[in-house]
Amino acid sequence: MSVEELRIAIKDIQNDLGKRGALEIVKMGWVNLFKTVEQVNEDGWMGINTVGAGKVAQNMVFDRQTPEGDIIPGPAVPTLAEFATKYSHWFSTSVEWRLGFMIVNTFSEIHRINTSAGINVAAAKSTPISKETAELAKKL
């Protein structure tokens, strides 16, 4: 192949890899949408109780194991995959953008965990373990 043909082939490969990451971006968007709605509607101004919406959305994209032992995608994944395929041109991104999305999503999740209602991570970290818990841990 000529250098120009190699450049075209590399661009095609990068584009294809970018489209393959579309489902992950859509799944991340799905979960973050519900987490955001849950957070924005904390005081119930929407007229519906959205507590736990983020967790439910997250569970809908997690793989599941059937009683037979097969691993199947979560119930939202087929529809999200269809959406990602239909609009793949929206989600075709470079590896740099996908990495950026991952970083932002990770920090967003860390922030949500550390600022969750009623959970003081620093206090929980410094609380001593109960004797009963320590004994159970030793048995493990």
N, C-alpha and C positions, 0 to 999 in steps of 0.2 A: 504494500500500500504506500501511496505517497504521503508526505507529511500532511497535506491538506485533507486527504481521505481519513487519516488517523485522527485529525482534529475533529472532523465531523463525527466519526465513530465514538470518540470520547464524549462529545457533547450529547450524542444520542444515549449513551450509557448513563451519563449524569442525569439527563432528563427522566429516563426510566426509573432510576433510583429515587429521584425526587417524587415521582408519582407513587412509588411503592410506600413512601413515608406518609402519604396522604391519609390513610386510615388512622395512623397513630395521631396525626394532628387533629383529625375529626373527633377521635375518642377523647383526646385531651380537652378539646373545646367543649364537647358534650358535658364532661365532668365539671369543668370550670364554670360553665353556664349555670348548672344547678347549684354549685357551691356559692356562686355570686348571688343568685336569686335568694338562696337561703339566708345569706348574710344581709342583703339589702332589706329583706322582709322580716328582720329580727323582731320588730315591734308589731308585726301582723297587719301593716297598713294595706296590704293587698287583699285582705279579707280571707286569706287561706293560711293554714298552718304549714309552713315549709320546713320545719325543723327536721333534719335528717335527709333533706333532698340531695345534698351532695354525696352522702354515703350511699343512698339508693342508686344514684346515677353511676357511681363508681362500681357498685356491685353488678350493674347491668352490662358493664363492659369486661368484667373479669371472666376468665375461663371457668368452666365447671366440670366436675367429674360425675359421670352417670353411675348408677349402681353397678353397671357392668364394668366400670373402670375406664371407659372412654372419656377423653377430654373434648369438650365441646365449647364453642364460644358463648359468651353471655348473650342474653336475649336481644340486646340493642345492637350487637355487632353486625349482623347481616344487613340491617337497614342502614347503619352508618357506613358500612362498606359499599353498599349500593350508591349512597349519596356521594361518597368519596370518589367512586368510579365515574359517576355521571359528571361530576364537577372537578375532575382531576386537574384540569387546567388552572383551577383556583388554588390548588394545594401543591402543585409541583414546585418544590423549593430546593434551593441548594443545600448542601450539607451544612454550611455555615448557619443558614436560617433555622434548619432543624435542630442544630446544636443550641442555638439561641433560644428556641422555643423550650427545649428541655431544661435549660438553665433557669429561665424565667418560671417555668412550671415548678421546678424543684424549690426555688426560693419562695414561691407563692404558697406551696404546700407547707414548707417549714414555718412560714409566718402564720398560717392558719392554725397549725398545731400548737405553736408557742403562744398564741393569743386566744385560744379556744375559751369559750365562756366557762368560768368556774375552775379552770385548770391553771394552776401556778406551777410551771415546769421547774423553776428554781427551787420552790419549796418542796415539791415532790422529790426532787433529786437529793435534797439534804435530809429528808425524813428517814429515820432509821427503820430497818426492816424488823418486822415483828418476830418474836421467837418462834411462833408457829410456822410462819412463812420460811424462815431460815431452816427449820427442821425439814419441812417439805422439800425445799430446794436440795438439801443434802441427800435425801432419798433418791432424787432424780440422778 
